[in-house]
C-alpha cells in the first residue's frame, strides 16, 4: 500500500482520483482549501479507514510523509481563475515549488496536472507535445496559462537539478459528475441552461471546436501513467481526440435533455482558442490507453448528476 497525496483532492477531478486510488487499496490524503473544491465531493469518503482530508492552501509549505503526489490544486475554469488572477498564478507557481520541495525531501514521485491551455490559441492542429504554444503572456487568461507553463518548467528543473521523480500530463477539456454548476465551462453551462429551459448561450458563431473527455477516462490515464517506470516523465497529452463544434455540443445537450431552450449567440471572449484537439499517440504508445467513453454516454451521466443537484 502506498500513501498518496492529492492536492485539490476535493475538486472535480481530484475527488474521482481519490475514489479510484482508495478502490485500488491505497492510502489517500486529500488536501484542499475549498476555493473551487467542495466537501460534498468527498463526503462519502470521510468514513473510509484509509482516507484523510486536510484543509490547507498549497501556496503555504506542507510537511507530510508520502510515497506519491498528484498535484491538481488550481482553479481550472475562467470564471474562477480570473476571480483572483494573482492567487491563481501563485497557486500554480508557489504550489509547484511547495509540492516539489516535499517530493525532494521525502523522495516521492510527483505528477503535475498541466493543461492544454499551455498551447494557447494553437497554430498547430491537432496539438502535439513538441508544440511550444501560442500564448499571450499579458492577457486575461495568462494567470492560468502561464502559471501552468511555469509549473512545467519548475518540474523539469527539479528533475534535472535534484533528481526528483516527476510526471507531467497535459489535460484537455474534461467533464463529468461533480463539475461545479457555476464554473462557466461549456458543458456545465449548457446542461444547467437546458435543464432550466433557459436560452443556451454560445460565444462566437459556435464553429470553434473542442474535444471532450469524460472524467473516468482521464483518471484511468493518470493512474496508469503515474505507474510507468521513471525515465518516462512526459509531458503527455491526455484527452479525447474526437472533435466537436460548440454548436454541435449545444444541440446534443438540448436533444438529450428535451429542453425547450433556444440557442443565442454572444461575442467570443478575449484569447479564447478557436481549435483544441489533442494528439494522443504519445500516451497510447506508453500505456496502451485511449478514451473509451463516448460523448453521449458521458453527457447522460453528467446530465443525471446536474438534475440531482438542481433538485436539492
N, C-alpha and C positions, 0 to 999 in steps of 0.2 A: 504494500500500500504506500502510495506517495502522498505527501502533504502538499496541496496545490493552492496557491493564492490567486484569486481572480479579482483584479481591480475593476471597479464598475460592475461588481457581481450582482447588484440588484437592478441592473439595467435590462433592457430588452434582450440583447444578445447574451449578456453575462448570466442572466438567470437561467436561460436554456442550457448554457455551458455548465453551470453548477449542477443542474439535473443530470446531464449526460455523465459527468465525472463521478457523481455520487452513485449512479446506477452501475458504473464500472468498478465500484468498490474503493474509490479513492477518498481521502480526507480532504475536504474543501473549506478554505477560509475565504469568504466573500468580503470585500472591502468597498464601501461606497459612501459618498457624502450626501446622497439622496437629492442632488440637484435635478437630474433627469431620471435617476433610478427611483424605485418605489418598493417599500416594504411588502406591498401586495404581491409583487412579482416573486418573492421568495418566502412568503408567509408559510406556505405549505411545506417548506424545507426546514423551518426553525426547530422542529422537534426531532429531526434526523440526528442520530448519535454522532455522525462524522461531519456535521455541518456547523460552521461558526460564522457569525456575522459581526463585522466591526464597522462602526461609523467613523470614518476618517477621510480627510481631504488629502489626496495624493500629492498636492503641492508641498505638504509637510513630510519630513522624513519618517520612515517607519522601520521598526525593528521586529522582525519575526524570524522564526526558523522554518524554512520551507524548501521543498525539492524543486518545484517548478512554479513559474509565474506566468499568467496570461494578463497582459496589460491592455485592458479595454476601457480604462477610465477616460472619458472625454465626451461632452455633448456632441451628437453627430448630425443633428438637423439644423438647418439655417436659423430657424426661429430661436432655438436655444443657444447655438454657439454665437449668434450675433447679439444676444441679450447682454452679454458681458464679454466682449471680444478679448479684452486683456486677460481676463480669467481663463478664457478658452486656450489662448496660446501658452499661458503659464501651466495649465493642466497638461498640455502635450509636452512641453519642454522640461519644466521642473519635475513633472510626473515621471517622465522618462529617466531623468537623472536620478531621482529617488529610487525608482524600481531597479535601475541598472546598478546603483550603489548597493542595494540589498542583495541583488543576484551575485555581485562580485564578492561581498562579504561571506555569504553562505554557500557559494558555488552552485547556485541554482541555474537551471535552464530557463530562459525567459523569451516569451513570444510577444511581439509588438503587433497590435491590431492597427495597421495603417489603412489607407483608404484609396479608392480610385480617384478621389479628389486631387491627389498629388499630380495627376496628369493634366489637371486644369481643363480648359476647353481644347481638347486634343486635336492636333493636326495629323495624327496617325490613327488609322481606324482599321480593324479593332486595335485596342491598346495592348502592346507587348511590354514586358517588364524592362526591356532595354531602352524604352522611350523615356526621355527625361522630363517631358511635360511642357505645358504652355500655361504658366500660372502668372496671374497678376499679383506682384508682391505687396501692393498697397490698396487692394480692393476690399469690399465689404466681406468677402468670403475668405480673405487671406489669413485671418486669425486661425482658421481651421486648416486650410490647405498648407500654409507654410509651417504651422505648428507640427503637423504630421510629417512634413518633409524633414524638418529639423530633428524630429524624434528618430526618423530612419537614419539620419547622419549620426546621431548620438549612439544608437545601437551599433552601427557599423564601426564607429571609433572605439567603443568599449570592447568590441570583439577583437579588433586589430591590436589595440594597445594593452588590454588587460585580460585577453583570452576568455571573456565572458561568453558563455554558450547562448547564442541567440537564434531566433527565427523571426522573419518579417513576412507578414501577409498583407496584401492589399485587397480590402473588402469592397466589392461592388454592391450596388443597391440591394438591400436585404429587407424582407418584410415578413410578417407573421404575427401570431398572437403575442400580446404584451408590448406591442408598439404603443406609444402614447397617443391618445386620441387627438391631442393638440400639438403634435410635434411638427406640423406643417409639411410633412413629407407627402409625396403624391399618392401613395397607396392608402395611407390612413385618411388623408383629406377626402379622397374620392369616396371611400367606403362610408365615412361618417356623414358626408353630404347626402349620399344616396339613401342611407338608412333613415335620414330625416326628411327625405323628399325635397331637399334644398337644391338650388342650382349647383351644377358641378363647374368649378372654376378651372379653366385651362389657361395657362400662361403662354403667350406667344400664339402661334397658329396650331399648336398641337402636333406638329410634324417632328419635333425633337424626339430623339429616341433614348430609351433606357433598357437595361436588361435587369430583370427582377429575379432575385434568388430567395428561395424560401429558407427560413432560419435554420431548419434541421439540416439542410444540405451544407450550409456554412459551418455549423458546429461539427459536423462529421469530418469535414476537410481540416478544420483547425486541430482537432484532436489527433487525427492521423498524421498531419504534417509535424505537429509537436513531437510525435514519437519517432520521426525519422532520425537516422544517425547524424552525428554532429557536423560533418562537413557541409551538409545541406542546410544553408541558412536563409535562402531566399534572396531578395523578395519574390514572392509568388502571387499572382492574381488568383482570387477566389471569387467567382461569380457565375452567373448563368448566361451563356453566350446567346441565348435566344433573345433577339432584339425586337422591341415593340415600340410603336409611336405612343406618345402620351394620349393621343386621341383614341387609339385602339384600347388602351387600358380603361379610359373613361367609359367607353361604350360597353366594354365587357362587364365592368362593375355595375352599370345601370341595368344591363340584361340579367346579371346573376342575382341582384337584389330585388328585381321587379320594381325599381323606383320609377316615380313619375318625374324625375329631375330633368331639367333642360341643361344643355352644355353651353356655358357662356365663356367668352374669351377676354383675357386681360393682358396688359403688356408684360413682356418677358423681363424677369428681374436681371439686374446687372451681373455680368460674368457667369450667367447660367449656361452650362455646357450644352451644345446642340446635339452632340452624339456621345454615347457612352456604351461600350461593349467590350467585355474582356476577351483577350486571347488566353485560353486556359491550357494550352498544350504543355506548358512547363509543369504545372501541378499534376496534370494527368500522367505525365511521364515519371513523376517522382512517386506518387502514392496510388496510382491507378484509381483516381476519383473523378467522377463527374456528377453534376446535379441530377437528381432523379425526379424531383417533384415539379410537375408541370404547373404553369401559371394558374390554370383554372382550379386545380386541386388545392394549391396553396391559398388562393383567394377565398375558396369556400371556408377553410379553417379560420382565416383572418376575419371574414365577414361574420361567422358564428361568434367569434371572440368579441368583436365590437358590438354585436347585437346584445350580448350579455352585459357588457359594460354600460351600454345606454339604458338597459332595463333597471340598473341599480338605483 
